[in-house]
């Protein structure tokens, strides 16, 4: 039975700039996800990516991902006194693209 479940799993491991994480792509075909995707795609509300990530991977997993990118940002700016490391909004947009690039609700 476990072997059969593995074949039908909709969980995919994705990689974004060296960080690996899992997303249940079936959740992209959910009304709640659709509402958030609509905000991102049609209303240009990039801020909706954060709640979408919470929905798709869970808040704890997203916080780990965010910490990874804050650490990378800190390393990139280590020689700048007073710099506050962060996960930049551009990274959030790129992350969103990685997640939805292969999604097709017709599948």
N, C-alpha and C positions, 0 to 999 in steps of 0.2 A: 504494500500500500504506500509506503513512504517513497518508493521509487516512482510510482505513478504520480504522487503529489509533486515531486520535483519536476516532472515533465510538464505539468500543467501550471506550475507556479508563475505568477505574474511579477514576482519580485526580481528586480534587476540590480546588479551591482554596476554602479556608474563611477567614473573617475573624472575628477575635475582638478586640474593643476596639481596632480600628485595626491589628492585626497580621494579615498574610495569610500563610498557610502551606498546604502541600499534604498531603493524606492519601489514601492508596490505600484507598478504602472497602471494596474486596474483602477486605482483610486483616482486617476486622471479622468476616468469616465464616470464621475460622480457629480451630482447636482451641486454639492458644496464646492468642489474643485472648479466646476464650470463657472460658477459665479465669480470666483477669484480670478480665473483665467480671463474671463470677460473684462474684468477691471484692468488687468494688465494689458491685454491685446487691444481692446476697443476704447478704453478710457485713459490709456497711458498712465495708469497708477502703479508704478513700479513698487510702491510700498506694499501692494497686495502679495508680492512674492514671499514675504516673511510669513504671513498666515498660511499661504499655500504650502510652504516648506514644513511648517508645524503640522499641517494636515497630512502631507505625504510621507514625512520621515519621523515625525514626532519632535516635540520641543527639545528633549535632551540630546537627540542626535543632531539637530540643527545647531544647538549651542556648542557642541563639540566641533562641528564643521566651522562655525563662526570663529571659535577660538584658534583653530588652525590658521585661518586667514589673518587674524589679528597678529598672530605670532610671525607669520611671513611678512606682514607689513612692518612690524617692529624691526625685524632683521634688515629689511630694505632701507629703513630710515634710522638705523642705529647711530649714525654720526650726526644726527640733527638734535641738538639740545632742546628739551622741552616738547619734543614731538609726541603726540598721543596716538599710539597705534590703533587701527580700526579695520574692520572689514568694509571695504568701500562699496558704494552703491553700484558701481560698474561691475564689480565681481558678482553681485547679486543678480544683475541682469544676465551676465554670462552663464551663471549657474542655472538660471531658469531655462535658457536656451538649450543647455546640455540635457536637461530633464525632458523637455517637450519635443525635442528635435525628431524623434522617431514615433511620436504618438499619433495614432490615427483612430478616431472613435468609430470608424467604419469596420475596423478589424474584428 
